[in-house]
Amino acid sequence: MACSFRRAIACQLSRVLNLPPENLITSISAVPISQKEEVADFQLSVDSLLEEDNDHSRPDIQVQAKRLAEKLRCDTVVSEISTGQRTINFKINRELLTKTVLQQVIEDGSKYGLKSELFSGLPRKKIVVEFSSPNVAKKFHVGHLRSTIIGNFIANLKEALGHQVIRINYLGDWGMQFGLLGTGFQLFGYEEKLQSNPLQHLFEVYVQVNKEAADDKSVAKSAQEFFQRLELGDVQALSLWQKFRDLSIEEYVQVYKRLGVYFDEYSGESFYREKSQEVLKLLESKGLLLKTIKGTAVVDLSGNGDSSSICTVMRSDGTSLYATRDLAAAIDRMDKYNFDTMIYVTDKGQKKHFQQVFQMLKIMGYDWAERCQHVPFGVVQGMKTRRGDVTFLEDVLNEIQLRMLQNMASIKTTKELKNPQETAERVGLAALIIQDFKGLLLSDYKFSWDRVFQSRGDTGVFLQYTHARLHSLEETFGCGYLNDFNTACLQEPQSVSILQHLLRFDEVLYKSSQDLQPRHIVSYLLTLSHLAAVAHRTLQIKDSPPEVAGARLHLFKAVRSVLANGMKLLGITPS
């Protein structure tokens, strides 16, 4: 694989530069494939070898690159050495490249790219990822979709890299909205409706009680009293709340199953209602808790009364708030898991909230607050179904399945499928995830059904279609050919481009592991699919000599394997 070639180049460089090979590995990168037929496989960035504090002008670097290149020799691994703009380029022996890459892909299977030397010094860590976190007693809102798929990707990637990952769904199952809901259910709820369609009924009750509370102060007062009863542990109020919570989770689990997402722990704000009182006592004992004229308790994070840095941690009636419960949850998780990193995946609107929570943990004396990280994301705009604006994720999933089934039915080449509904949902979800992951996570983006379902171009449908087509090739021709192959039969430009691209998979995984952005992997997989489409048209298997057909089949099998690996990391089930 790439790392064995990098290692060979680094060893030769280390002898000339008198540096350990390990210091040179990250300066040697696989060259992205280009339109040119002949391109180097690796390049050494000469800049990265020079000390940053020295001001090296361009000609000096070019001269140094040339001098260094002249000291290097071609060998059994490197067949050609040349200089580029501030780089030294290395071309790998073509037969060795073919044999090594294809063998490595097939031998490593799902671990291909992850065994690279780029990850060799990586310490194995315990990582908590909190994501999705919908609000109990409300249907799964599309606003939580991004948190769910992004958090799932981060957890998948960290797990693939060998870390121990704990996936937490921290439910919004406490707070003033339960005062409203409890009061609302007592006024407008029906037990039979709750049992037959729980979240739809609770949603209707919540909308109705909000309207009533806006017009009638006594309803708002009842809601406040109901939440106070909950905080004080009133048995009747807690029993009703527990019923709402259990029914909600039951329905959420079905949605997560459709998304292919699971959790190790379902926790919630409710768990921390008592522990948040301990947080308030600790803040008070450290002299950090200030009482306002209104009776609320706040923490001044600026130390000089700056209103923008004041965080409210207790209401005037003594009940806890979101921030207090998040502090209690963080402390509890450190006690329980002793994590190395904790990642919160929420929209960018909560950026200030997490900054304040992490800062409060620090001033409370918890140094591990530095190990907490917020991964923010932008907003999806314009997600509508044919019935208009969409609120619930279930409606989106149903719409995806319906539209995909219609698309599949209109394509005459679509073969009979055992389970068309399941395939339609898989392909549709891939389309949704790829559209979401193509850009920076922090960016807002406009959702487009038409763009999502294009079978050509950079879409999830195209990815799934490519994977399915390559899988079909293996099923049709695999039996007779997949024993051994002759590397000399894979020297066409289309084959070489694919092999060069397969070389880069570890670098792409490394990049995503550094900034937690899935777009690097998405871009890589789409390029791989386009390369495969070109090769599929030009490198025939049918009617080719057995030796040629076998070699090409090995190449396509390797492409399919890497496509599947990348898709699974993104949370996509390959079709």
C-alpha positions as a printed NumPy array, in Angstrom:
array([[  0.   ,   0.   ,   0.   ],
       [  0.909,   3.667,  -0.092],
       [  2.753,   3.504,   3.213],
       [  5.195,   0.816,   2.017],
       [  6.064,   3.046,  -0.954],
       [  6.305,   6.112,   1.285],
       [  8.56 ,   4.17 ,   3.628],
       [ 10.86 ,   3.132,   0.729],
       [ 11.112,   6.757,  -0.485],
       [ 11.604,   8.043,   3.092],
       [ 14.413,   5.521,   3.714],
       [ 16.321,   6.69 ,   0.637],
       [ 15.788,  10.361,   1.593],
       [ 16.875,   9.708,   5.189],
       [ 20.27 ,   8.446,   4.012],
       [ 20.834,  11.637,   1.987],
       [ 19.384,  14.087,   4.525],
       [ 20.579,  12.275,   7.652],
       [ 17.081,  12.379,   9.174],
       [ 15.014,   9.487,  10.604],
       [ 12.523,   8.101,   7.989],
       [  9.644,   8.779,  10.464],
       [ 10.327,  12.533,  10.201],
       [  9.854,  12.399,   6.429],
       [  6.757,  10.193,   6.059],
       [  4.188,  13.027,   6.327],
       [  6.109,  15.194,   3.825],
       [  5.613,  12.529,   1.138],
       [  2.117,  12.499,  -0.331],
       [  0.372,  10.582,  -3.084],
       [ -0.258,  12.819,  -6.108],
       [ -3.952,  13.394,  -6.908],
       [ -4.821,  11.885, -10.292],
       [ -4.95 ,  14.384, -13.127],
       [ -6.138,  14.459, -16.698],
       [ -2.585,  13.792, -17.897],
       [ -1.847,  10.213, -18.785],
       [  1.614,  10.233, -17.244],
       [  1.902,  11.663, -13.757],
       [  4.126,  10.903, -10.757],
       [  2.721,   8.749,  -7.959],
       [  4.286,  10.551,  -4.985],
       [  5.798,  13.923,  -4.307],
       [  7.986,  15.296,  -1.575],
       [  7.204,  18.854,  -0.486],
       [ 10.619,  20.504,  -0.204],
       [  9.081,  23.417,   1.789],
       [  8.069,  21.051,   4.583],
       [ 11.682,  19.918,   4.986],
       [ 12.963,  23.446,   5.508],
       [ 12.742,  25.278,   8.799],
       [  9.736,  27.58 ,   8.968],
       [ 11.572,  30.531,  10.47 ],
       [ 13.948,  30.87 ,   7.511],
       [ 12.704,  32.939,   4.584],
       [ 13.385,  30.734,   1.564],
       [ 12.683,  32.367,  -1.775],
       [ 11.275,  30.298,  -4.631],
       [ 14.536,  29.988,  -6.693],
       [ 16.467,  28.802,  -3.615],
       [ 13.941,  26.058,  -2.994],
       [ 13.981,  25.037,  -6.661],
       [ 17.784,  24.835,  -6.553],
       [ 17.68 ,  22.772,  -3.365],
       [ 15.022,  20.488,  -4.829],
       [ 17.197,  19.929,  -7.917],
       [ 20.314,  19.244,  -5.825],
       [ 18.456,  16.815,  -3.622],
       [ 16.901,  15.01 ,  -6.616],
       [ 20.357,  14.541,  -8.144],
       [ 21.525,  12.688,  -5.015],
       [ 18.619,  10.214,  -5.21 ],
       [ 18.674,   7.032,  -7.275],
       [ 16.023,   4.932,  -8.954],
       [ 15.737,   1.414,  -7.545],
       [ 13.371,  -1.581,  -7.548],
       [ 10.57 ,   0.603,  -6.112],
       [ 11.126,   4.006,  -7.749],
       [ 11.417,   3.96 , -11.547],
       [ 11.669,   7.72 , -12.171],
       [ 12.632,  10.854, -10.189],
       [ 11.943,  14.422, -11.349],
       [ 11.44 ,  17.897,  -9.884],
       [  8.294,  20.025,  -9.978],
       [  7.291,  23.338,  -8.409],
       [  9.016,  23.109,  -4.993],
       [  8.607,  19.308,  -5.106],
       [ 10.523,  16.148,  -5.954],
       [  8.35 ,  13.657,  -7.814],
       [  8.61 ,   9.881,  -7.671],
       [  7.14 ,   7.402, -10.112],
       [  6.679,   3.867,  -8.779],
       [  7.575,   0.775, -10.804],
       [  4.285,   0.124, -12.62 ],
       [  4.092,  -3.651, -12.079],
       [  5.013,  -3.281,  -8.407],
       [  2.386,  -0.534,  -7.995],
       [ -0.318,  -2.737,  -9.524],
       [  0.549,  -5.853,  -7.552],
       [  1.06 ,  -4.118,  -4.187],
       [ -2.076,  -1.968,  -4.276],
       [ -4.448,  -4.724,  -5.429],
       [ -3.042,  -7.291,  -3.002],
       [ -3.241,  -4.807,  -0.135],
       [ -6.874,  -3.85 ,  -0.875],
       [ -7.947,  -7.491,  -1.003],
       [ -5.857,  -8.608,   2.024],
       [ -6.805,  -5.666,   4.279],
       [-10.488,  -5.692,   3.32 ],
       [-12.406,  -3.259,   5.534],
       [ -9.114,  -2.138,   7.151],
       [ -7.588,  -0.894,   3.874],
       [ -6.168,   2.599,   4.386],
       [ -6.479,   2.356,   8.164],
       [ -3.307,   0.29 ,   8.6  ],
       [ -1.248,   3.062,   7.012],
       [  1.858,   4.468,   8.651],
       [  0.034,   7.784,   8.832],
       [ -1.927,   6.28 ,  11.738],
       [  0.867,   4.205,  13.294],
       [  1.676,   6.65 ,  16.1  ],
       [ -1.98 ,   7.171,  16.957],
       [ -2.739,   6.431,  20.634],
       [ -5.963,   4.459,  21.175],
       [ -8.431,   6.632,  23.085],
       [-11.79 ,   6.444,  24.815],
       [-14.117,   8.843,  23.009],
       [-17.667,   9.873,  23.918],
       [-19.772,  11.188,  21.031],
       [-23.067,  12.858,  21.923],
       [-25.322,  13.267,  18.887],
       [-28.881,  13.296,  17.553],
       [-30.527,  14.232,  20.902],
       [-34.143,  14.829,  19.838],
       [-36.742,  16.245,  22.216],
       [-38.891,  13.607,  23.882],
       [-42.637,  13.823,  23.286],
       [-42.05 ,  15.519,  19.933],
       [-41.826,  13.69 ,  16.635],
       [-38.301,  13.295,  15.259],
       [-37.753,  16.727,  13.732],
       [-35.679,  17.126,  10.527],
       [-33.592,  19.629,  12.477],
       [-32.028,  16.641,  14.278],
       [-31.194,  14.803,  11.045],
       [-27.825,  16.526,  10.531],
       [-26.724,  15.886,  14.113],
       [-27.679,  12.215,  13.67 ],
       [-25.806,  11.551,  10.416],
       [-22.775,  13.725,  11.289],
       [-22.435,  12.179,  14.765],
       [-22.784,   8.71 ,  13.262],
       [-19.997,   9.48 ,  10.751],
       [-17.647,  10.771,  13.488],
       [-18.34 ,   7.718,  15.672],
       [-17.809,   5.356,  12.687],
       [-14.504,   7.013,  11.757],
       [-13.149,   7.04 ,  15.326],
       [-14.149,   3.391,  15.769],
       [-12.507,   2.4  ,  12.46 ],
       [ -9.279,   4.025,  13.7  ],
       [ -9.298,   1.71 ,  16.705],
       [-10.639,   4.046,  19.382],
       [-13.199,   2.908,  21.935],
       [-16.32 ,   4.938,  21.137],
       [-19.368,   5.462,  23.353],
       [-22.346,   6.761,  21.343],
       [-24.729,   8.768,  23.53 ],
       [-28.174,  10.005,  22.605],
       [-28.794,  12.772,  25.139],
       [-32.542,  13.243,  24.963],
       [-34.262,  16.544,  25.609],
       [-36.52 ,  14.902,  28.196],
       [-36.717,  17.595,  30.867],
       [-37.412,  21.28 ,  31.136],
       [-40.306,  23.708,  31.006],
       [-41.8  ,  22.109,  27.863],
       [-42.796,  19.133,  30.054],
       [-44.702,  21.456,  32.312],
       [-46.649,  22.593,  29.25 ],
       [-47.076,  19.054,  27.936],
       [-48.199,  17.638,  31.295],
       [-50.78 ,  20.392,  31.69 ],
       [-51.782,  20.101,  28.029],
       [-52.351,  16.348,  28.268],
       [-54.509,  16.787,  31.351],
       [-56.614,  19.323,  29.402],
       [-56.673,  17.922,  25.83 ],
       [-55.114,  14.427,  25.893],
       [-56.744,  11.122,  24.994],
       [-55.246,   7.854,  26.239],
       [-56.387,   5.837,  23.16 ],
       [-54.825,   8.394,  20.775],
       [-51.629,   8.311,  22.833],
       [-51.381,   4.539,  22.457],
       [-52.216,   4.399,  18.719],
       [-50.027,   7.298,  17.493],
       [-48.1  ,   8.648,  20.505],
       [-45.823,  11.31 ,  19.073],
       [-48.384,  12.692,  16.646],
       [-50.901,  13.066,  19.474],
       [-48.353,  14.641,  21.861],
       [-47.31 ,  17.038,  19.103],
       [-50.959,  18.122,  18.62 ],
       [-51.411,  18.533,  22.396],
       [-48.199,  20.609,  22.631],
       [-49.266,  22.952,  19.822],
       [-52.715,  23.412,  21.412],
       [-51.451,  24.066,  24.959],
       [-48.905,  26.619,  23.688],
       [-51.739,  28.573,  22.062],
       [-53.809,  28.382,  25.256],
       [-50.869,  29.442,  27.465],
       [-50.273,  32.505,  25.268],
       [-53.873,  33.654,  25.818],
       [-54.552,  32.335,  29.314],
       [-52.103,  33.087,  32.125],
       [-53.617,  30.406,  34.359],
       [-52.575,  27.693,  31.831],
       [-49.004,  29.067,  31.819],
       [-49.061,  29.063,  35.649],
       [-50.31 ,  25.44 ,  35.715],
       [-47.483,  24.45 ,  33.361],
       [-44.939,  26.07 ,  35.647],
       [-46.408,  24.275,  38.652],
       [-46.397,  20.935,  36.808],
       [-42.669,  21.288,  36.047],
       [-41.997,  22.213,  39.672],
       [-43.811,  19.023,  40.726],
       [-41.572,  17.074,  38.341],
       [-38.425,  18.64 ,  39.815],
       [-39.64 ,  17.82 ,  43.328],
       [-40.262,  14.164,  42.316],
       [-44.089,  14.129,  42.463],
       [-45.099,  10.495,  41.731],
       [-48.155,  11.288,  39.561],
       [-46.352,  13.892,  37.442],
       [-43.308,  11.605,  37.029],
       [-45.507,   8.661,  36.004],
       [-47.065,  10.682,  33.156],
       [-43.644,  11.991,  32.108],
       [-42.19 ,   8.438,  32.118],
       [-44.983,   7.261,  29.826],
       [-44.251,  10.088,  27.34 ],
       [-40.528,   9.237,  27.455],
       [-40.923,   5.464,  26.914],
       [-43.345,   5.883,  24.003],
       [-41.046,   8.466,  22.392],
       [-37.931,   6.286,  22.575],
       [-39.868,   3.333,  21.136],
       [-40.766,   5.411,  18.097],
       [-37.265,   6.931,  17.763],
       [-35.652,   3.484,  17.713],
       [-37.703,   2.637,  14.594],
       [-36.476,   5.809,  12.839],
       [-32.848,   5.104,  13.837],
       [-33.212,   1.578,  12.465],
       [-34.199,   3.044,   9.091],
       [-31.171,   5.358,   9.22 ],
       [-28.806,   2.514,  10.175],
       [-27.811,   4.327,  13.39 ],
       [-27.453,   2.878,  16.905],
       [-26.517,   4.163,  20.367],
       [-24.705,   2.635,  23.325],
       [-26.62 ,   4.784,  25.768],
       [-29.883,   6.699,  25.836],
       [-29.511,   9.261,  28.586],
       [-31.355,  12.522,  29.067],
       [-31.53 ,  15.784,  30.902],
       [-33.942,  14.199,  33.396],
       [-31.157,  12.012,  34.75 ],
       [-29.334,  15.123,  35.93 ],
       [-32.153,  16.969,  37.706],
       [-30.721,  16.046,  41.131],
       [-27.077,  16.17 ,  40.085],
       [-27.629,  19.696,  38.746],
       [-28.429,  20.783,  42.331],
       [-24.972,  19.477,  43.33 ],
       [-23.465,  21.582,  40.505],
       [-25.227,  24.672,  41.882],
       [-23.864,  23.921,  45.397],
       [-20.341,  23.518,  43.989],
       [-20.593,  26.814,  42.087],
       [-21.817,  28.498,  45.271],
       [-19.021,  26.999,  47.424],
       [-16.474,  28.416,  44.965],
       [-18.097,  31.846,  45.159],
       [-19.095,  31.744,  41.493],
       [-22.877,  31.843,  41.929],
       [-24.503,  35.272,  41.826],
       [-28.161,  36.012,  42.592],
       [-29.961,  38.598,  40.46 ],
       [-32.774,  40.965,  41.538],
       [-35.245,  38.655,  39.74 ],
       [-34.098,  35.74 ,  41.914],
       [-32.284,  33.799,  39.215],
       [-28.743,  32.458,  39.75 ],
       [-26.011,  33.324,  37.238],
       [-22.278,  32.811,  36.667],
       [-20.264,  35.789,  35.427],
       [-17.649,  34.288,  33.097],
       [-16.019,  37.648,  32.337],
       [-15.329,  38.486,  35.975],
       [-16.291,  42.132,  35.331],
       [-20.062,  42.062,  34.82 ],
       [-20.   ,  41.881,  30.999],
       [-23.644,  40.96 ,  30.237],
       [-22.692,  38.939,  27.135],
       [-20.606,  36.607,  29.344],
       [-23.245,  35.935,  31.974],
       [-24.76 ,  32.446,  32.017],
       [-28.013,  31.745,  33.876],
       [-27.856,  28.42 ,  35.743],
       [-31.047,  28.512,  37.9  ],
       [-34.555,  29.936,  37.531],
       [-36.079,  32.103,  40.25 ],
       [-38.226,  29.148,  41.431],
       [-35.096,  27.018,  41.961],
       [-35.544,  24.773,  38.908],
       [-32.56 ,  23.831,  36.761],
       [-31.722,  24.937,  33.238],
       [-30.175,  23.34 ,  30.124],
       [-26.674,  24.669,  30.99 ],
       [-26.826,  23.333,  34.577],
       [-27.872,  19.894,  33.364],
       [-25.11 ,  19.88 ,  30.7  ],
       [-22.523,  20.635,  33.403],
       [-23.861,  17.781,  35.546],
       [-23.869,  15.427,  32.528],
       [-20.238,  16.239,  31.607],
       [-19.029,  15.643,  35.186],
       [-20.993,  12.395,  35.426],
       [-19.609,  11.093,  32.105],
       [-16.04 ,  11.775,  33.178],
       [-16.701,   9.823,  36.416],
       [-18.35 ,   6.993,  34.489],
       [-16.14 ,   6.673,  31.396],
       [-12.919,   8.562,  32.185],
       [-12.919,   9.692,  28.551],
       [ -9.975,  11.121,  26.606],
       [-12.245,  13.205,  24.371],
       [-15.93 ,  14.128,  24.411],
       [-17.503,  15.426,  21.205],
       [-20.854,  17.242,  21.074],
       [-22.512,  17.365,  17.639],
       [-25.109,  20.147,  17.488],
       [-26.05 ,  23.072,  15.235],
       [-23.907,  26.215,  15.229],
       [-26.62 ,  28.114,  17.142],
       [-25.367,  26.34 ,  20.295],
       [-21.78 ,  27.47 ,  19.862],
       [-21.967,  30.07 ,  22.654],
       [-23.739,  27.61 ,  24.97 ],
       [-20.901,  25.088,  24.714],
       [-18.208,  27.753,  25.034],
       [-19.851,  28.79 ,  28.32 ],
       [-20.281,  25.193,  29.554],
       [-16.611,  24.368,  28.853],
       [-15.5  ,  27.625,  30.493],
       [-17.623,  26.956,  33.613],
       [-16.169,  23.45 ,  33.918],
       [-12.679,  24.999,  33.812],
       [-13.366,  27.594,  36.52 ],
       [-14.974,  24.833,  38.628],
       [-11.536,  23.187,  38.562],
       [-12.075,  20.475,  35.934],
       [ -8.951,  20.598,  33.744],
       [-10.376,  17.897,  31.478],
       [-12.776,  20.538,  30.087],
       [-10.079,  21.042,  27.43 ],
       [-10.85 ,  17.531,  26.167],
       [-14.426,  18.549,  25.344],
       [-15.126,  19.596,  21.774],
       [-18.144,  21.046,  19.992],
       [-18.58 ,  20.097,  16.314],
       [-21.055,  22.682,  14.963],
       [-23.   ,  22.442,  11.7  ],
       [-25.137,  24.696,   9.531],
       [-28.849,  24.663,   8.759],
       [-30.623,  22.809,   5.942],
       [-33.001,  25.109,   4.095],
       [-35.975,  24.356,   1.884],
       [-36.693,  20.746,   2.798],
       [-40.231,  20.247,   1.488],
       [-42.228,  17.185,   0.535],
       [-45.006,  17.205,  -2.063],
       [-47.371,  18.124,   0.746],
       [-45.418,  21.291,   1.507],
       [-42.932,  22.226,   4.263],
       [-41.711,  19.194,   6.132],
       [-41.284,  19.03 ,   9.876],
       [-40.767,  15.352,  10.6  ],
       [-37.937,  13.079,   9.56 ],
       [-40.283,  10.15 ,   9.02 ],
       [-42.001,  12.126,   6.235],
       [-38.613,  12.735,   4.581],
       [-37.706,   9.039,   4.746],
       [-41.084,   8.058,   3.278],
       [-40.714,  10.646,   0.531],
       [-37.196,   9.376,  -0.267],
       [-38.447,   5.824,  -0.585],
       [-41.418,   6.82 ,  -2.752],
       [-39.416,   9.012,  -5.144],
       [-36.638,   6.438,  -5.443],
       [-39.122,   3.649,  -6.24 ],
       [-40.614,   5.839,  -8.974],
       [-37.125,   6.589, -10.365],
       [-36.213,   2.901, -10.349],
       [-39.46 ,   1.947, -12.08 ],
       [-38.8  ,   4.488, -14.858],
       [-35.314,   3.099, -15.637],
       [-35.778,   0.195, -18.022],
       [-32.359,  -1.297, -17.211],
       [-33.266,  -1.769, -13.54 ],
       [-33.375,  -5.506, -12.921],
       [-35.959,  -7.224, -10.747],
       [-35.035,  -6.739,  -7.083],
       [-35.884,  -9.031,  -4.186],
       [-36.797,  -6.099,  -1.953],
       [-37.334,  -2.903,  -3.994],
       [-38.534,  -0.893,  -0.927],
       [-35.357,  -1.634,   1.013],
       [-33.123,  -0.853,  -1.991],
       [-35.03 ,   2.38 ,  -2.66 ],
       [-34.541,   3.495,   0.949],
       [-30.82 ,   2.603,   0.92 ],
       [-30.177,   4.467,  -2.323],
       [-32.327,   7.396,  -1.195],
       [-30.484,   7.666,   2.117],
       [-27.143,   7.612,   0.292],
       [-28.438,  10.458,  -1.871],
       [-29.451,  12.443,   1.213],
       [-26.154,  11.829,   3.066],
       [-23.922,  12.674,   0.081],
       [-25.785,  15.943,  -0.581],
       [-25.373,  16.814,   3.1  ],
       [-21.687,  15.846,   3.338],
       [-20.375,  17.425,   0.126],
       [-19.629,  20.821,   1.665],
       [-18.224,  22.144,   4.919],
       [-20.361,  21.009,   7.857],
       [-20.542,  24.573,   9.15 ],
       [-22.174,  25.825,   5.938],
       [-25.915,  26.169,   5.562],
       [-27.149,  24.569,   2.359],
       [-30.299,  24.568,   0.279],
       [-31.903,  21.178,  -0.055],
       [-32.954,  20.06 ,  -3.536],
       [-34.849,  16.847,  -4.298],
       [-33.953,  17.095,  -8.001],
       [-30.238,  17.314,  -7.271],
       [-30.454,  14.532,  -4.686],
       [-31.858,  11.986,  -7.126],
       [-29.707,  12.583, -10.201],
       [-28.186,   9.266, -11.262],
       [-25.283,  11.018, -13.013],
       [-22.885,  13.543, -11.547],
       [-21.733,  13.843,  -7.972],
       [-24.621,  12.208,  -6.113],
       [-25.241,   9.348,  -3.714],
       [-27.393,   7.654,  -6.364],
       [-24.35 ,   7.585,  -8.686],
       [-22.212,   6.085,  -5.868],
       [-24.746,   3.325,  -5.169],
       [-25.226,   2.69 ,  -8.883],
       [-21.44 ,   2.311,  -9.395],
       [-21.139,  -0.071,  -6.439],
       [-24.085,  -2.177,  -7.645],
       [-22.697,  -2.356, -11.188],
       [-19.266,  -3.515,  -9.983],
       [-20.903,  -6.053,  -7.678],
       [-22.876,  -7.365, -10.639],
       [-19.602,  -7.795, -12.604],
       [-18.199,  -9.998,  -9.841],
       [-21.373, -12.083,  -9.7  ],
       [-21.392, -12.555, -13.473],
       [-17.702, -13.307, -14.083],
       [-16.137, -13.857, -10.646],
       [-16.078, -17.638, -10.401],
       [-13.592, -18.364, -13.155],
       [-11.232, -15.42 , -12.795],
       [-10.542, -14.407,  -9.223],
       [ -7.653, -16.736,  -8.401],
       [ -4.561, -14.952,  -9.679],
       [ -3.806, -12.095, -12.039],
       [ -1.02 , -10.842, -14.275],
       [  0.047,  -7.292, -13.402],
       [  1.278,  -6.699, -16.943],
       [ -2.366,  -6.771, -18.085],
       [ -3.224,  -3.6  , -16.146],
       [ -0.997,  -0.971, -17.703],
       [ -3.655,   1.045, -19.606],
       [ -4.002,   4.7  , -18.5  ],
       [ -7.496,   3.973, -17.074],
       [ -6.091,   1.188, -14.859],
       [ -3.12 ,   3.264, -13.728],
       [ -5.38 ,   6.217, -12.806],
       [ -7.507,   3.96 , -10.607],
       [ -4.437,   2.457,  -8.915],
       [ -2.988,   5.917,  -8.267],
       [ -6.29 ,   7.014,  -6.768],
       [ -6.483,   3.909,  -4.547],
       [ -3.022,   4.879,  -3.236],
       [ -4.496,   8.07 ,  -1.749],
       [ -7.253,   6.514,   0.377],
       [ -5.203,   6.55 ,   3.595],
       [ -4.368,  10.255,   3.165],
       [ -8.047,  11.094,   2.714],
       [ -8.971,   9.143,   5.856],
       [ -6.159,  10.924,   7.698],
       [ -7.432,  14.337,   6.582],
       [-10.992,  13.528,   7.751],
       [ -9.674,  12.203,  11.067],
       [ -7.895,  15.536,  11.616],
       [-10.773,  17.95 ,  10.944],
       [-13.798,  15.573,  11.285],
       [-15.116,  16.72 ,   7.895],
       [-16.693,  13.945,   5.755],
       [-16.319,  15.968,   2.522],
       [-12.774,  14.647,   1.903],
       [-14.073,  11.062,   1.797],
       [-17.132,  12.071,  -0.289],
       [-14.978,  13.807,  -2.891],
       [-12.586,  10.84 ,  -3.013],
       [-15.394,   8.273,  -3.506],
       [-17.077,  10.33 ,  -6.231],
       [-13.777,  10.611,  -8.147],
       [-13.253,   6.857,  -7.72 ],
       [-16.757,   6.235,  -9.112],
       [-16.091,   8.439, -12.148],
       [-12.781,   6.643, -12.803],
       [-14.544,   3.286, -12.476],
       [-17.284,   4.387, -14.916],
       [-14.667,   5.305, -17.554],
       [-12.762,   2.038, -16.989],
       [-15.971,  -0.002, -17.132],
       [-16.73 ,   1.421, -20.573],
       [-13.234,   0.88 , -21.97 ],
       [-11.806,  -2.178, -20.173],
       [-14.073,  -5.012, -21.288],
       [-14.186,  -8.295, -19.389],
       [-16.547, -10.169, -21.678],
       [-14.744, -11.644, -24.734],
       [-11.303, -10.58 , -23.382],
       [ -8.516, -13.214, -23.037],
       [ -8.819, -14.961, -19.628],
       [ -5.588, -13.373, -18.306],
       [ -6.761,  -9.863, -19.21 ],
       [-10.313, -10.454, -17.94 ],
       [ -8.991, -11.803, -14.62 ],
       [ -6.69 ,  -8.81 , -14.069],
       [ -9.472,  -6.328, -14.846],
       [-11.85 ,  -8.141, -12.55 ],
       [ -9.309,  -7.82 ,  -9.731],
       [ -9.114,  -4.096, -10.397],
       [-12.916,  -3.653, -10.321],
       [-13.193,  -5.788,  -7.184],
       [-10.642,  -3.519,  -5.454],
       [-12.605,  -0.413,  -6.493],
       [-15.857,  -1.902,  -5.181],
       [-14.191,  -2.861,  -1.884],
       [-12.802,   0.656,  -1.266],
       [-16.116,   2.233,  -2.332],
       [-17.947,   0.044,   0.199],
       [-15.418,   0.901,   2.964],
       [-15.801,   4.64 ,   2.399],
       [-19.582,   4.485,   2.141],
       [-19.896,   2.556,   5.405],
       [-17.788,   5.175,   7.206],
       [-20.211,   7.835,   5.938],
       [-23.151,   5.816,   7.292],
       [-24.276,   4.478,   3.9  ],
       [-25.18 ,   0.804,   3.405],
       [-23.864,  -0.201,  -0.051],
       [-26.48 ,  -1.69 ,  -2.392]])
